[in-house]
């Protein structure tokens, strides 16, 4: 079952209209409709919110690995990819230059596949703070990888 089918099934099983779900998620009904038709996909934080709203694990909606790797994949860009050995070496150097907590948060997310909620609990910070750290780190990685390709 795909993400669009899962959202539709959970919404209808909960006897919610698209409008009611949209209100609870602070999005438009039109956007919920697009999710259910598979025309758009919610981002990972929204998927976590949807899962929480319906009281189901994220994996009920989507394979966490696919989302996490898609999130990280944006860093690799469209250039010629580094081979696995060079990429591993480069990532190790990149991570070693980050502040310890930032590197740990990055590894918890992209190596251990932890949710932002799990990471937030582990470090005693808010989920939005975790998302911000991850976003900034991905941007730094993307920029560094572009420079490496030159």
Buried (B, 14 or more C-beta within 10 A) or exposed (E): EEBBEBBBBBBEEEEBEBEBBBBBBEBEBEBBBBBBEEEBBBEBBBBBBBBEBBEEEBEBBBEBEEBBEEBBEEBBEEEEEBEEEEBEEBBEEBBEEBEEEBBBBBBBBBEEEBBBBBBBEEBEBEBEBBBEBBEEBBEBBBEBBEEBEE
